[in-house]
Each structure stands twice: as C-alpha cells, then as structure tokens.
C-alpha cells in the first residue's frame, strides 16, 4: 500500500504540476497579448507623432518664408513701378526688369504665388477691396482693377491683394 500511496502522490504531483504549467502558460499568453497590444498602440502613436511633426515643420517653414517675403514685398512693388516708369535709357529699364524677374523667380522657387485678381470674383480671404465701381461689362463682385498685388504661400496669405470691385 505504501507503494500505491507513492504512486498516488507522484500522480497528484504530476497533475498539480501540469495544472500549474497550464495556468502559467495562460498567464504568459495573457501578458504576451497585453504587451503586443501596448506595442501596437505605441507604434500607432509614433506614426501620428511623425505626421503631426511633419505638418508642424511645414507650417513653420511657410510661416518663416512668409515673414521674410512680407518684408521684401515693398521692394518688389517699387521694382514693378520702376519698370512701368518712362525712361529713355533702355539698358537701365532692362536691368530693372531683370532684377524684378530674379526676385519673382526666387519667390516661385520657395512656393510663393501671386494671388489672381483682375477678372476673378472678389474673395475676402484673398482680396482687400479699397473701392467699388459700376461697370456693366463685368458681373457682380468681379475685380476690375488691382492696386497692389497679393501673395500667398500654400494656404497662408502673406499679403492680400488690394483691388477695385465692380458693381
């Protein structure tokens, strides 16, 4: 009988060990699932961070370019006026035109665009109306004349176009 007790004890120990292993495996699997879930969440948060960071960098870049270009716009305005001025020295006029073209090429290189005005519908997001006139040849709220050019970079307005609106 003692041998039978021994066998029963060994059998009981094996059963207990097997049950403990099963419980341990369940706990390990549960921890693995939780860790995998946390890893997936961290990876998703990191992807969102990269996208947000990229968007913020682009906005900062556009803002910096807009500030610099905003300070240069009066120079461009004066060069445009100089090109329109009457002069007998064609070489001088051609030189001013070349400098103006260089300025505009640099602006274009950095993504700065002129805001379209004459013949376009008035849009207060892009245009600043300084006057209105009656003109039967144009439709309602169509821009007839531009006093000062407007510029934008991406969706950021650097300077509104100063315009005359018809009707």
Residue pairs with C-beta under 8 A, 6 or more apart in sequence:
58 154
62 111
62 153
62 154
62 156
63 156
65 110
65 111
65 112
65 153
66 153
66 156
66 158
69 107
69 110
69 112
69 151
69 153
69 158
70 158
70 159
72 103
73 151
73 158
73 159
75 103
76 100
76 103
76 104
76 107
77 148
77 149
79 96
79 99
79 100
79 103
80 100
80 149
82 96
82 100
83 93
83 96
83 97
83 100
87 93
107 151
110 153
111 153
111 154
112 151
112 152
112 153
112 158
113 151
113 152
113 153
114 149
114 150
114 151
115 126
115 127
115 149
115 150
115 151
115 152
115 157
115 160
115 161
117 126
117 127
117 143
117 146
117 149
117 150
117 161
117 163
118 143
118 144
118 145
118 146
118 163
119 142
119 143
120 142
120 143
121 139
121 141
121 142
121 143
122 129
122 141
122 142
122 143
122 163
122 165
125 157
126 150
126 152
126 157
126 160
126 161
127 143
127 150
127 160
127 161
127 162
127 163
127 165
128 150
128 160
128 161
128 162
128 163
129 163
129 164
129 165
130 147
130 162
130 163
130 164
131 164
131 165
132 164
132 165
132 166
132 167
133 144
133 164
133 165
133 166
133 167
134 166
134 167
135 144
135 166
135 167
138 144
138 166
138 167
139 166
139 167
140 166
140 167
141 165
141 166
141 167
142 165
142 166
142 167
143 163
143 164
143 165
143 166
144 163
144 164
144 165
144 166
145 163
145 164
146 161
146 162
146 163
146 164
147 162
147 163
147 164
148 159
148 161
148 162
149 159
149 161
150 157
150 158
150 159
150 160
150 161
150 162
151 157
151 158
151 159
152 158
